[in-house]
Amino acid sequence: MCFKIENKVLKDYNYESQEPRVVIPNGVEEIGDKAFYVCSRVKEIIIPPSVKKIADCAFYKCGLVTIEIPDGVTYLGQEAFRDCEYLKSVRIGNGIDRIKAYTFKNCHNLERLELPSYLESVDYDAFVECYILKSAWVGNWEYRLRDNRAPRSVKKVFDSIEASRLRFIDYAESGVMDEFEYTDYCIAGDGYSF
């Protein structure tokens, strides 16, 4: 069996049996910490409606290209998708009201983000180093992150990205980082030039 499931918690996915498309069994209620850690061959994961929680680091360094988080998921852990460098498309269901720090850090290829209509908060650094993310979808509408008419969810994402960018500039100006780190940052896209 590919999955280790205990008390409705998916604890682990067998690293050796990685398939490009993984379907999590219905009845699982939580995807545990590091359940898909470094599963680089996994490109798509189907999450059943029974899942309520995605724990911290659940998909850390996974090879995901696309993911849909069902509306029934009410908890999305810190660093859940950190370093998923091939991740291009994310749909976050309506059950999520907070995106925690580093949830999508280093998702350099993230270009399509579908948000719930309401987000209570998006922590600083939730989308740090998501260089090509310039817009987000709410419902059937696409909004540029910097659009003043965008819904609150989109504004929360922009505020998070902007706070990360400004903090980085402060680090650069205060001498906390060396000129090579700053140059790498600028080459990568100046963080977030909208």
C-alpha positions as CSV (number, residue, x, y, z in Angstrom):
1,M,0.0,0.0,0.0
2,C,1.3,3.5,-0.9
3,F,-0.3,5.3,2.1
4,K,0.3,5.0,5.8
5,I,-3.0,6.1,7.4
6,E,-3.7,6.1,11.1
7,N,-6.9,7.3,12.7
8,K,-8.0,9.0,9.5
9,V,-4.6,10.9,9.2
10,L,-2.5,10.3,6.2
11,K,0.9,10.1,7.9
12,D,3.1,9.1,4.9
13,Y,3.1,8.4,1.2
14,N,5.5,5.7,0.1
15,Y,8.4,7.6,-1.5
16,E,9.4,4.5,-3.6
17,S,6.0,4.1,-5.3
18,Q,5.6,7.7,-6.4
19,E,3.2,8.1,-9.3
20,P,2.6,11.3,-11.2
21,R,-1.0,11.4,-10.2
22,V,-2.0,10.5,-6.6
23,V,-5.6,10.1,-5.4
24,I,-5.9,10.3,-1.6
25,P,-8.5,7.8,-0.4
26,N,-11.9,9.1,0.7
27,G,-12.3,9.0,4.5
28,V,-8.9,10.6,5.2
29,E,-9.6,13.7,7.3
30,E,-6.0,15.1,7.7
31,I,-2.9,15.2,5.5
32,G,-0.2,15.0,8.2
33,D,3.1,16.8,8.6
34,K,5.5,16.0,5.8
35,A,3.2,13.3,4.4
36,F,4.4,14.1,0.8
37,Y,7.8,15.5,1.8
38,V,10.3,15.5,-1.2
39,C,7.9,13.4,-3.4
40,S,9.5,15.0,-6.5
41,R,7.8,12.6,-9.1
42,V,4.3,13.5,-7.8
43,K,2.8,16.2,-10.2
44,E,-0.9,16.1,-9.1
45,I,-2.7,15.1,-6.0
46,I,-6.5,14.7,-5.8
47,I,-7.7,15.6,-2.3
48,P,-11.1,14.1,-1.3
49,P,-13.9,16.1,0.2
50,S,-13.4,14.3,3.5
51,V,-10.1,16.1,4.2
52,K,-10.5,18.9,6.8
53,K,-6.8,19.7,7.6
54,I,-3.6,20.0,5.7
55,A,-0.8,20.0,8.3
56,D,2.5,22.0,8.3
57,C,5.0,21.0,5.6
58,A,2.5,18.4,4.2
59,F,3.7,18.9,0.6
60,Y,7.2,20.4,1.3
61,K,9.5,20.1,-1.8
62,C,6.8,18.0,-3.6
63,G,6.9,18.0,-7.4
64,L,3.3,19.3,-7.7
65,V,2.3,21.2,-10.7
66,T,-1.3,21.8,-9.8
67,I,-3.4,21.4,-6.6
68,E,-7.0,22.0,-5.7
69,I,-7.8,22.4,-2.0
70,P,-11.5,21.4,-1.4
71,D,-13.9,23.7,0.3
72,G,-14.1,21.3,3.3
73,V,-10.5,22.0,4.2
74,T,-10.5,24.5,7.1
75,Y,-6.8,24.4,8.1
76,L,-3.8,25.0,5.9
77,G,-0.6,24.6,7.7
78,Q,2.5,26.7,7.7
79,E,5.0,25.8,4.9
80,A,2.4,23.3,3.5
81,F,3.6,23.9,-0.1
82,R,7.0,25.4,0.6
83,D,9.7,24.8,-2.1
84,C,7.2,23.3,-4.6
85,E,9.2,24.9,-7.3
86,Y,7.1,23.4,-10.2
87,L,3.8,24.4,-8.7
88,K,1.9,26.5,-11.3
89,S,-1.7,26.5,-10.3
90,V,-3.4,26.5,-6.9
91,R,-7.1,26.7,-6.1
92,I,-7.8,27.4,-2.4
93,G,-11.3,26.4,-1.3
94,N,-13.8,28.5,0.6
95,G,-13.1,26.8,4.0
96,I,-9.7,28.5,4.3
97,D,-9.6,31.9,6.1
98,R,-5.9,32.2,6.8
99,I,-2.8,31.5,4.7
100,K,0.1,31.1,7.1
101,A,3.8,32.2,6.8
102,Y,5.9,30.4,4.2
103,T,2.9,28.4,2.9
104,F,3.9,29.0,-0.7
105,K,7.5,30.2,-0.2
106,N,9.8,29.5,-3.2
107,C,7.0,28.5,-5.5
108,H,8.8,30.3,-8.3
109,N,6.5,29.1,-11.1
110,L,3.2,29.9,-9.3
111,E,1.2,31.9,-11.9
112,R,-2.5,31.0,-11.3
113,L,-4.0,31.5,-7.8
114,E,-7.7,31.0,-7.1
115,L,-8.7,32.4,-3.7
116,P,-11.8,32.1,-1.6
117,S,-13.9,35.2,-1.6
118,Y,-13.0,35.9,2.1
119,L,-9.6,35.6,3.8
120,E,-9.2,36.7,7.4
121,S,-5.4,37.0,7.0
122,V,-2.4,36.2,4.8
123,D,0.8,36.1,6.9
124,Y,4.0,37.9,5.9
125,D,6.1,35.7,3.7
126,A,3.2,33.4,2.7
127,F,4.1,34.0,-1.0
128,V,7.7,35.2,-0.6
129,E,9.8,34.4,-3.8
130,C,6.7,33.7,-5.9
131,Y,8.2,36.0,-8.5
132,I,5.8,35.5,-11.4
133,L,2.5,35.8,-9.4
134,K,1.0,39.0,-10.6
135,S,-2.8,38.3,-10.3
136,A,-5.3,36.2,-8.5
137,W,-8.8,34.8,-9.3
138,V,-11.8,35.2,-7.1
139,G,-14.9,33.5,-8.5
140,N,-14.8,34.0,-12.3
141,W,-12.8,37.2,-12.2
142,E,-9.1,37.8,-12.4
143,Y,-7.6,40.7,-10.6
144,R,-4.1,42.2,-10.7
145,L,-2.6,42.0,-7.2
146,R,-2.2,45.8,-7.1
147,D,-5.7,46.6,-8.3
148,N,-7.4,48.9,-5.8
149,R,-10.8,47.5,-6.9
150,A,-9.8,43.9,-6.1
151,P,-11.7,41.9,-3.4
152,R,-10.3,41.8,0.1
153,S,-8.7,38.4,-0.5
154,V,-6.5,39.7,-3.3
155,K,-5.6,42.7,-1.3
156,K,-4.5,40.5,1.6
157,V,-2.2,38.6,-0.7
158,F,-0.7,41.8,-2.2
159,D,-0.2,43.3,1.4
160,S,1.7,40.1,2.4
161,I,3.9,40.2,-0.7
162,E,4.6,43.9,-0.4
163,A,5.5,43.6,3.3
164,S,8.0,40.8,2.4
165,R,9.5,43.0,-0.4
166,L,9.9,46.0,1.9
167,R,11.5,44.0,4.6
168,F,13.9,42.6,2.1
169,I,14.8,46.1,0.9
170,D,15.4,47.1,4.6
171,Y,17.8,44.1,5.0
172,A,19.7,45.1,1.8
173,E,20.0,48.7,2.9
174,S,21.0,47.8,6.5
175,G,23.9,45.6,5.3
176,V,22.3,42.4,6.7
177,M,22.8,40.7,3.4
178,D,25.8,40.9,1.0
179,E,25.7,42.4,-2.5
180,F,25.6,38.9,-4.1
181,E,22.3,38.0,-2.3
182,Y,20.8,41.3,-3.3
183,T,21.9,40.9,-6.9
184,D,20.4,37.4,-7.0
185,Y,17.2,38.8,-5.7
186,C,17.1,41.6,-8.3
187,I,17.9,39.2,-11.2
188,A,15.1,36.9,-10.0
189,G,12.6,39.7,-10.6
190,D,13.1,42.3,-7.9
191,G,10.7,40.3,-5.9
192,Y,7.4,41.6,-7.1
193,S,7.4,44.3,-9.7
194,F,3.7,44.5,-10.7
